[in-house]
């Protein structure tokens, strides 16, 4: 049976940048600069936000 290799992509959120993440934890400097803004969201909010290009509710996309 072939193995499945999971890769973690490396990135860093710079000061003043915003990031929407579906990770289950967040603390200062975890994803980059302490001056960055990191928001935690569920997968539905992340998908709606990716479609609209801003933090958005799933209802804005489907409804």
C-alpha positions as CSV (number, residue, x, y, z in Angstrom):
1,X,0.0,0.0,0.0
2,X,1.5,3.4,-0.9
3,X,2.2,5.8,2.0
4,X,0.6,9.2,2.4
5,X,3.0,11.9,3.2
6,X,1.6,15.0,4.8
7,X,3.5,18.2,4.2
8,X,3.3,21.3,6.3
9,X,3.6,24.5,4.3
10,X,5.8,27.2,5.8
11,X,4.7,30.8,5.8
12,X,4.9,33.8,8.1
13,X,2.3,36.5,8.6
14,X,4.0,39.9,8.6
15,X,3.3,42.8,10.8
16,X,0.0,44.5,9.8
17,X,-1.2,41.5,7.7
18,X,-4.3,39.4,8.5
19,X,-4.7,35.7,8.3
20,X,-7.7,33.5,8.7
21,X,-6.8,30.0,9.9
22,X,-8.7,26.8,10.6
23,X,-6.1,25.6,13.2
24,X,-7.3,24.8,16.6
25,X,-5.1,27.1,18.6
26,X,-3.5,30.5,18.4
27,X,-1.1,32.6,20.5
28,X,1.0,35.6,19.9
29,X,3.8,35.0,17.3
30,X,2.6,31.5,16.5
31,X,2.1,32.3,12.8
32,X,4.5,35.2,12.4
33,X,4.9,38.7,13.7
34,X,3.3,39.7,17.1
35,X,1.8,42.7,15.2
36,X,-0.1,40.4,12.7
37,X,-3.8,39.7,13.1
38,X,-4.7,36.0,13.1
39,X,-8.3,34.9,13.2
40,X,-9.5,31.4,13.9
41,X,-12.5,30.1,11.9
42,X,-14.3,27.0,11.1
43,X,-14.0,25.5,7.5
44,X,-17.3,27.0,6.3
45,X,-16.2,30.5,7.3
46,X,-12.8,29.9,5.7
47,X,-14.3,28.8,2.4
48,X,-16.7,31.7,2.3
49,X,-13.9,34.1,3.1
50,X,-11.7,32.7,0.3
51,X,-14.5,33.1,-2.2
52,X,-15.3,36.7,-1.2
53,X,-11.8,37.8,-0.5
54,X,-12.6,39.0,3.0
55,X,-13.8,37.6,6.3
56,X,-17.3,36.5,5.5
57,X,-20.2,34.4,6.7
58,X,-21.2,31.2,4.8
59,X,-24.7,32.7,4.5
60,X,-23.3,35.4,2.3
61,X,-22.3,32.8,-0.3
62,X,-25.1,30.4,-0.2
63,X,-28.0,32.6,0.7
